[in-house]
Amino acid sequence: MVARVTPTNFPRAFRLKARAKLPEPERCLLHLVEHLKEREGDIRAQGDAFAVTLPDIYGWMWCEDGLLQVDVGSRDAETAYFVRTWLDGVFRHLAGTETVEIEWKENWSAGRLPPSFSILKVERLDMLTSQMVRITLKCPDVTRFDRTDALHVQALVNFAEVTAATGEERPPLAWRRYTVRAVNVARQTIDIDVFLHGGGGLGARWVSQLRVGDLVGVAGPSGGSIGLADHYLIAGDETALPAIARILDFLPRQCGGDVLIEIANDAERLPLELPDGFKLTWLARQDDTASALEGAVISALAHKAAEKTFVWVSCEASIASRLRKHARAAAERDHFDHLIAGYWKR
Ligand SMILES: Cc1cc2nc3c(=O)[nH]c(=O)nc-3n(C[C@H](O)[C@H](O)[C@H](O)COP(=O)(O)OP(=O)(O)OC[C@H]3O[C@@H](n4cnc5c(N)ncnc54)[C@H](O)[C@@H]3O)c2cc1C
């Protein structure tokens, strides 16, 4: 085995190691590599291992002793916690119907809940459209959410089930990510706008069963800043709408750009306040397989903006993956920064 050379700026404070017994570990390793590339990870093969760099994370993945092994370092316990949650989900997905044995080792005392976990109370529920519900949560330490460099939270969508369970029978924790749409410091509340897709997922089910006064488990905020630029191309579907609205609230007034939002139909439009230099286009989804957004973003990328540009797109994962390839090619030609994220998977 080639010695793994770790860069000196490797974030070591929180170290996580995993040894997973999976069917066909070599195939699983390549699958994991592909997964991480999708997440904009920088992956380099070194001998028989792969080095991975993601914002705030550095790590290694390799196969040894018939096991898929991972060694990750991150700067904070919160990131380390969700890396572990994410890896656990990927390992179980890769194992399919087979049982997976995972041995975890951490250099910190990893609790069952992330360090920032807090329990908030539902103060209001408002239907913004037939498919978008606003959850207003009472939040005594509201200022922690009032940041433009960390826009999202993780919601524990089986909170009621987890708290009702006793002893050994506690179910695994199920997290879903949502954007903090608004922070009201005076009222000590945050708003989360959730798109109720018809897929019957855990997140959609959790929201449709919520009542005023219910308790909600939330971790964060984390992730999701946007780079500084003079010109922006901002695009997404309904799940990205809360993030787009929040971003438009804090972008400097002197910049400009284009905003493209794909929705199922006109009834899903939400009032958006745009800085003067921005132009908003609502796109109607033709059907579940044809994305109007994809074509519109590709054609926008074909035109070079004169100013320093940032491209931000969030939408369904396979569309995001194709758009990322276009954005990378266009960025090489026109030198702009971009962030293309898959917010959900069809
Ligand atoms: C950083 C980030 C921020 C996000 N912010 C928000 C937000 O503010 N508001 C918001 O509503 N969503 C947001 N999302 C997306 C949200 O997390 C997913 O839509 C959600 O996880 C779906 O969870 P689920 O349990 O309901 O469905 P899953 O269990 O994930 O999926 C169940 C089924 O539903 C389908 N499905 C899932 N999501 C959608 C969808 N959006 N449209 C159509 N079909 C779908 C899937 O294809 C699958 O068949 C964000 C995601 C990320 C990564």
The ligand as a Gaussian input file, in Angstrom:
#p B3LYP/6-31G(d) Opt

LIG

0 1
 C      -29.351000      22.355000       1.360000
 C      -30.794000      21.978000       1.134000
 C      -31.798000      22.868000       1.425000
 C      -33.134000      22.537000       1.200000
 N      -34.115000      23.439000       1.511000
 C      -35.409000      23.111000       1.314000
 C      -36.473000      24.016000       1.680000
 O      -36.228000      25.089000       2.234000
 N      -37.743000      23.643000       1.421000
 C      -38.049000      22.441000       0.825000
 O      -39.231000      22.154000       0.628000
 N      -37.073000      21.565000       0.488000
 C      -35.776000      21.867000       0.730000
 N      -34.792000      20.982000       0.395000
 C      -35.180000      19.722000      -0.218000
 C      -35.688000      18.771000       0.823000
 O      -34.684000      18.452000       1.762000
 C      -36.162000      17.481000       0.092000
 O      -37.147000      17.786000      -0.854000
 C      -36.702000      16.612000       1.130000
 O      -35.581000      16.007000       1.743000
 C      -37.617000      15.563000       0.624000
 O      -37.793000      14.722000       1.721000
 P      -38.943000      13.714000       1.829000
 O      -38.652000      12.893000       3.038000
 O      -40.267000      14.422000       1.788000
 O      -38.812000      12.834000       0.505000
 P      -37.764000      11.668000       0.226000
 O      -37.887000      10.567000       1.224000
 O      -36.418000      12.292000       0.057000
 O      -38.311000      11.184000      -1.160000
 C      -39.521000      10.384000      -1.278000
 C      -40.022000      10.459000      -2.707000
 O      -40.450000      11.770000      -2.987000
 C      -39.786000      12.299000      -4.104000
 N      -39.402000      13.689000      -3.816000
 C      -38.611000      14.097000      -2.808000
 N      -38.495000      15.433000      -2.828000
 C      -39.238000      15.856000      -3.890000
 C      -39.529000      17.125000      -4.424000
 N      -39.034000      18.213000      -3.889000
 N      -40.327000      17.199000      -5.518000
 C      -40.866000      16.065000      -6.061000
 N      -40.623000      14.835000      -5.583000
 C      -39.825000      14.724000      -4.527000
 C      -38.571000      11.451000      -4.318000
 O      -38.288000      11.355000      -5.677000
 C      -38.977000      10.117000      -3.764000
 O      -39.598000       9.365000      -4.748000
 C      -33.458000      21.291000       0.645000
 C      -32.439000      20.371000       0.375000
 C      -31.122000      20.716000       0.604000
 C      -30.039000      19.718000       0.292000

